[in-house]
């Protein structure tokens, strides 16, 4: 049977308006953002069909780079063409870039932001609940038969083999078996100065910007599995290989990505600011997102042309199942960072109940979780937050 489709155009200004709002108010990481797009663009606005949404998720999950922004570019291309894709995609990124760059400036100026730890303590378990709830919605959208579930299980297992191998590599090759010269980078932060290649202040700014752009361009081009799976790749490069950040600074950067609206890999903006100020934030952001635009805009026209082909439909169904498994595997990884005591476990559980029982907006849930963190962190003083 030919897939359901719609060919109507959406004005670019409407796409920009929608993605500016999503980038400002969309919390919960890639799966939650994709789930919100599915809920609003399929069920609410009727801009895309369920089949088009499922195609976008399957294809974008099969490409390297962050999932949420790629799905946004895909849907913008379907409804707004080439220029709609560019406009919608960058509109999605812009609010989060401004927010995280500002937080990076505050972090550098004040030598740290103590309240970030408290907010992360409350918000991160709620983010895990948002991811799980959205993943449930996505399984209802596109998981049709036993083979897709089997592929999801295989992808989940393979994800864990990859992550376990990375953990072994960290233990053997990482900081536990070698001294890390991080004192100079820490002192740079405390002085409120941007980091330059692990404290090498003699590195010219232009050369540093080139290194940042190249690193994040590679991260966006070669890492499969959405923004959640890019996190281990970034840790290996930023902490172990270049020494631009120490482990705690890296976890703070990841926390910024999880706590702020929009795509999780906006972590790149925060890292770029710590390393080379505003221009570092700008080139890191462009570097990590640019491959998504190029890849989707190459693949999208081909798939749209051959979407009724049985082989293309078969690929989409198989890739969709693998996408669900990969996302769940990465979600468990983030859960190990976010849930470390009875309160964070309770926040995750209560958040899941609230999401399944009532239609609570994501910003409201995140705000409530942040308030819990700000109140509970000084009282409980958990020592495991931002500690490996």
C-alpha positions as semicolon CSV with decimal commas, in nm:
position;residue;x (nm);y (nm);z (nm)
1;X;0,000;0,000;0,000
2;X;0,132;0,343;-0,090
3;X;0,239;0,547;0,216
4;X;0,013;0,824;0,331
5;X;0,152;1,159;0,221
6;X;0,078;1,528;0,200
7;X;0,228;1,777;-0,041
8;X;0,106;2,111;0,093
9;X;0,363;2,383;0,158
10;X;0,407;2,564;0,487
11;X;0,530;2,927;0,470
12;X;0,891;2,958;0,580
13;X;0,797;3,224;0,834
14;X;0,564;2,972;1,002
15;X;0,839;2,711;1,011
16;X;1,080;2,964;1,162
17;X;0,822;3,071;1,420
18;X;0,751;2,712;1,519
19;X;1,117;2,610;1,552
20;X;1,210;2,923;1,744
21;X;0,941;2,828;1,993
22;X;1,051;2,464;2,002
23;X;1,414;2,566;2,051
24;X;1,312;2,793;2,339
25;X;1,064;2,564;2,519
26;X;1,153;2,211;2,408
27;X;1,320;2,022;2,694
28;X;1,424;1,663;2,744
29;X;1,684;1,580;2,481
30;X;1,650;1,439;2,129
31;X;1,382;1,179;2,190
32;X;1,161;1,418;2,384
33;X;1,203;1,683;2,114
34;X;1,119;1,437;1,837
35;X;0,819;1,322;2,040
36;X;0,705;1,681;2,078
37;X;0,741;1,737;1,702
38;X;0,536;1,423;1,639
39;X;0,267;1,537;1,882
40;X;0,245;1,893;1,748
41;X;0,321;1,861;1,377
42;X;0,131;1,536;1,316
43;X;-0,150;1,549;1,569
44;X;-0,180;1,924;1,624
45;X;-0,097;2,125;1,314
46;X;-0,136;1,844;1,062
47;X;0,173;1,964;0,875
48;X;0,315;1,612;0,828
49;X;0,172;1,260;0,827
50;X;0,261;0,974;1,061
51;X;0,435;0,804;0,769
52;X;0,648;1,110;0,694
53;X;0,738;1,139;1,061
54;X;0,840;0,775;1,081
55;X;1,046;0,808;0,763
56;X;1,226;1,110;0,905
57;X;1,313;0,938;1,234
58;X;1,437;0,621;1,063
59;X;1,649;0,799;0,804
60;X;1,794;1,058;1,043
61;X;1,880;0,790;1,300
62;X;2,070;0,609;1,023
63;X;2,281;0,920;0,958
64;X;2,563;1,046;1,181
65;X;2,488;1,348;1,396
66;X;2,223;1,473;1,642
67;X;1,879;1,322;1,586
68;X;1,647;1,606;1,689
69;X;1,795;1,874;1,465
70;X;1,809;1,633;1,171
71;X;1,442;1,544;1,207
72;X;1,365;1,916;1,227
73;X;1,560;1,980;0,905
74;X;1,390;1,683;0,738
75;X;1,038;1,804;0,823
76;X;1,127;2,161;0,726
77;X;1,250;2,034;0,389
78;X;0,928;1,841;0,328
79;X;0,709;2,144;0,398
80;X;0,938;2,435;0,305
81;X;1,187;2,302;0,053
82;X;1,561;2,373;0,052
83;X;1,545;2,721;0,205
84;X;1,278;2,614;0,451
85;X;1,518;2,345;0,577
86;X;1,799;2,597;0,633
87;X;1,570;2,852;0,795
88;X;1,384;2,604;1,017
89;X;1,700;2,424;1,123
90;X;1,892;2,733;1,233
91;X;1,580;2,875;1,399
92;X;1,569;2,555;1,605
93;X;1,930;2,607;1,716
94;X;1,933;2,986;1,772
95;X;1,747;3,020;2,109
96;X;1,953;2,746;2,268
97;X;2,277;2,893;2,133
98;X;2,199;3,229;2,293
99;X;2,104;3,071;2,626
100;X;2,405;2,839;2,652
101;X;2,655;3,099;2,527
102;X;2,525;3,336;2,797
103;X;2,560;3,062;3,060
104;X;2,913;2,996;2,935
105;X;2,997;3,365;2,977
106;X;2,859;3,363;3,332
107;X;3,045;3,043;3,414
108;X;3,378;3,185;3,295
109;X;3,323;3,528;3,454
110;X;3,229;3,394;3,799
111;X;3,469;3,096;3,796
112;X;3,179;2,850;3,812
113;X;2,805;2,851;3,882
114;X;2,730;2,662;4,206
115;X;2,355;2,654;4,140
116;X;2,411;2,454;3,820
117;X;2,489;2,145;4,029
118;X;2,169;2,184;4,232
119;X;1,953;2,234;3,924
120;X;2,115;1,939;3,746
121;X;2,048;1,725;4,054
122;X;1,674;1,786;4,019
123;X;1,635;1,824;3,643
124;X;1,843;1,536;3,507
125;X;1,618;1,255;3,642
126;X;1,314;1,437;3,500
127;X;1,492;1,450;3,165
128;X;1,536;1,072;3,178
129;X;1,160;1,040;3,236
130;X;1,091;1,269;2,938
131;X;1,315;1,055;2,716
132;X;1,147;0,730;2,826
133;X;0,798;0,873;2,778
134;X;0,881;1,004;2,432
135;X;1,042;0,673;2,339
136;X;0,715;0,501;2,435
137;X;0,525;0,736;2,204
138;X;0,769;0,666;1,922
139;X;0,726;0,290;1,962
140;X;0,352;0,338;1,919
141;X;0,416;0,550;1,610
142;X;0,632;0,308;1,416
143;X;0,689;-0,036;1,575
144;X;0,459;-0,269;1,380
145;X;0,588;-0,626;1,406
146;X;0,821;-0,870;1,583
147;X;1,114;-0,810;1,347
148;X;1,133;-0,442;1,437
149;X;1,133;-0,532;1,806
150;X;1,410;-0,787;1,742
151;X;1,617;-0,526;1,559
152;X;1,559;-0,286;1,848
153;X;1,688;-0,547;2,095
154;X;1,998;-0,609;1,882
155;X;2,067;-0,234;1,851
156;X;2,025;-0,198;2,229
157;X;2,277;-0,477;2,289
158;X;2,525;-0,342;2,033
159;X;2,498;0,004;2,187
160;X;2,593;-0,142;2,521
161;X;2,886;-0,333;2,371
162;X;3,009;-0,003;2,224
163;X;2,960;0,183;2,551
164;X;3,119;-0,093;2,759
165;X;3,419;-0,097;2,526
166;X;3,450;0,278;2,565
167;X;3,437;0,242;2,943
168;X;3,718;-0,016;2,936
169;X;3,919;0,219;2,717
170;X;3,867;0,503;2,963
171;X;3,981;0,284;3,254
172;X;4,293;0,158;3,076
173;X;4,399;0,453;2,861
174;X;4,239;0,735;3,055
175;X;4,310;0,943;3,362
176;X;4,329;0,657;3,613
177;X;4,664;0,542;3,469
178;X;4,826;0,869;3,378
179;X;4,864;1,212;3,528
180;X;4,655;1,484;3,374
181;X;4,787;1,836;3,355
182;X;4,458;2,004;3,434
183;X;4,571;2,250;3,699
184;X;4,643;2,518;3,441
185;X;4,300;2,479;3,279
186;X;4,128;2,499;3,616
187;X;4,321;2,812;3,711
188;X;4,219;2,969;3,378
189;X;3,855;2,917;3,465
190;X;3,898;3,057;3,813
191;X;4,057;3,366;3,662
192;X;3,757;3,403;3,432
193;X;3,966;3,355;3,114
194;X;3,874;3,136;2,817
195;X;4,069;2,811;2,795
196;X;4,315;2,771;2,510
197;X;4,411;2,410;2,432
198;X;4,444;2,287;2,787
199;X;4,586;2,610;2,919
200;X;4,816;2,686;2,629
201;X;4,747;3,056;2,617
202;X;5,016;3,106;2,352
203;X;4,801;2,933;2,089
204;X;4,674;3,196;1,840
205;X;4,299;3,246;1,851
206;X;4,260;3,170;1,480
207;X;4,443;2,838;1,515
208;X;4,234;2,747;1,820
209;X;3,911;2,828;1,638
210;X;4,024;2,608;1,349
211;X;4,091;2,318;1,588
212;X;3,753;2,362;1,754
213;X;3,570;2,374;1,422
214;X;3,751;2,064;1,294
215;X;3,686;1,867;1,613
216;X;3,314;1,940;1,625
217;X;3,274;1,900;1,249
218;X;3,418;1,550;1,290
219;X;3,188;1,482;1,587
220;X;2,884;1,583;1,384
221;X;2,998;1,393;1,075
222;X;3,121;1,060;1,208
223;X;2,924;0,978;1,523
224;X;2,612;0,766;1,484
225;X;2,330;0,729;1,734
226;X;2,191;1,079;1,800
227;X;2,312;1,344;2,042
228;X;2,291;1,102;2,334
229;X;2,557;0,873;2,188
230;X;2,781;1,162;2,081
231;X;2,846;1,234;2,450
232;X;3,105;0,951;2,500
233;X;3,281;1,058;2,179
234;X;3,303;1,416;2,304
235;X;3,437;1,304;2,641
236;X;3,716;1,103;2,479
237;X;3,820;1,395;2,258
238;X;3,777;1,686;2,498
239;X;3,903;1,528;2,820
240;X;4,145;1,252;2,725
241;X;4,293;1,355;2,390
242;X;4,306;1,735;2,386
243;X;4,286;1,810;2,760
244;X;4,074;2,116;2,684
245;X;3,845;2,027;2,977
246;X;3,878;1,818;3,290
247;X;3,614;1,561;3,378
248;X;3,404;1,785;3,600
249;X;3,402;2,068;3,346
250;X;3,292;1,820;3,081
251;X;3,005;1,695;3,297
252;X;2,900;2,056;3,359
253;X;2,896;2,107;2,980
254;X;2,679;1,795;2,936
255;X;2,453;1,921;3,215
256;X;2,406;2,248;3,027
257;X;2,295;2,051;2,722
258;X;2,050;1,841;2,924
259;X;1,905;2,127;3,130
260;X;1,865;2,381;2,852
261;X;1,598;2,361;2,580
262;X;1,675;2,237;2,232
263;X;1,923;1,970;2,113
264;X;2,151;1,809;2,375
265;X;2,463;1,860;2,162
266;X;2,436;2,233;2,227
267;X;2,697;2,117;2,479
268;X;2,935;2,215;2,197
269;X;2,842;2,582;2,245
270;X;2,935;2,572;2,614
271;X;3,261;2,389;2,544
272;X;3,349;2,635;2,269
273;X;3,295;2,929;2,503
274;X;3,516;2,777;2,774
275;X;3,793;2,712;2,525
276;X;3,789;3,031;2,314
277;X;3,515;3,270;2,424
278;X;3,220;3,378;2,207
279;X;3,390;3,299;1,875
280;X;3,476;2,955;2,008
281;X;3,111;2,901;2,096
282;X;3,004;3,012;1,747
283;X;3,246;2,794;1,548
284;X;3,183;2,489;1,770
285;X;2,808;2,526;1,719
286;X;2,839;2,563;1,342
287;X;3,084;2,273;1,329
288;X;2,866;2,020;1,509
289;X;2,541;2,110;1,330
290;X;2,661;2,182;0,975
291;X;2,696;1,813;0,876
292;X;2,331;1,755;0,972
293;X;2,214;2,012;0,719
294;X;2,435;1,875;0,443
295;X;2,355;1,508;0,507
296;X;1,980;1,551;0,538
297;X;1,957;1,778;0,234
298;X;2,147;1,518;0,029
299;X;1,938;1,223;0,149
300;X;1,595;1,388;0,170
301;X;1,542;1,457;-0,204
302;X;1,643;1,100;-0,295
303;X;1,414;0,941;-0,038
304;X;1,120;1,166;-0,126
305;X;1,159;1,065;-0,489
306;X;1,168;0,689;-0,416
307;X;0,951;0,674;-0,105
308;X;0,701;0,429;-0,260
309;X;0,974;0,178;-0,347
310;X;0,933;-0,141;-0,142
311;X;1,306;-0,162;-0,070
312;X;1,310;0,196;0,062
313;X;1,008;0,123;0,280
314;X;1,176;-0,191;0,411
315;X;1,492;0,002;0,496
316;X;1,287;0,261;0,685
317;X;1,104;0,000;0,892
318;X;1,427;-0,179;0,984
319;X;1,615;0,140;1,063
320;X;1,327;0,265;1,278
321;X;1,345;-0,043;1,498
322;X;1,722;-0,005;1,536
323;X;1,672;0,364;1,624
324;X;1,446;0,275;1,917
325;X;1,701;0,028;2,054
326;X;1,993;0,268;2,018
327;X;1,804;0,549;2,191
328;X;1,710;0,323;2,484
329;X;2,073;0,214;2,521
330;X;2,194;0,572;2,534
331;X;1,913;0,659;2,776
332;X;2,041;0,399;3,022
333;X;2,389;0,553;2,995
334;X;2,256;0,899;3,083
335;X;2,049;0,744;3,362
336;X;2,369;0,635;3,531
337;X;2,481;1,000;3,537
338;X;2,143;1,140;3,641
339;X;2,011;0,891;3,901
340;X;2,236;0,830;4,199
341;X;2,020;0,823;4,514
342;X;1,666;0,774;4,641
343;X;1,547;1,127;4,560
344;X;1,660;1,126;4,197
345;X;1,504;0,780;4,153
346;X;1,182;0,916;4,302
347;X;1,188;1,222;4,074
348;X;1,225;0,993;3,772
349;X;0,937;0,770;3,883
350;X;0,702;1,057;3,972
351;X;0,785;1,236;3,648
352;X;0,697;0,923;3,449
353;X;0,365;0,890;3,634
354;X;0,285;1,257;3,571
355;X;0,372;1,231;3,201
356;X;0,163;0,920;3,146
357;X;-0,130;1,028;3,365
358;X;-0,161;1,400;3,285
359;X;-0,073;1,623;2,989
360;X;0,189;1,833;3,162
361;X;0,405;2,060;2,948
362;X;0,776;1,981;2,940
363;X;0,885;2,332;3,059
364;X;0,655;2,305;3,361
365;X;0,793;1,964;3,454
366;X;1,152;2,087;3,417
367;X;1,078;2,397;3,626
368;X;0,929;2,182;3,906
369;X;1,228;1,946;3,896
370;X;1,469;2,242;3,906
371;X;1,292;2,376;4,216
372;X;1,325;2,036;4,383
373;X;1,695;2,035;4,306
374;X;1,753;2,386;4,441
375;X;1,575;2,297;4,767
376;X;1,701;1,942;4,819
377;X;2,065;1,972;4,713
378;X;2,176;2,195;5,004
379;X;1,989;1,969;5,249
380;X;2,108;1,630;5,124
381;X;2,449;1,744;4,991
382;X;2,497;1,445;4,758
383;X;2,862;1,392;4,675
384;X;2,812;1,184;4,360
385;X;2,688;1,465;4,132
386;X;2,943;1,552;3,859
387;X;3,175;1,280;3,989
388;X;3,273;0,979;3,777
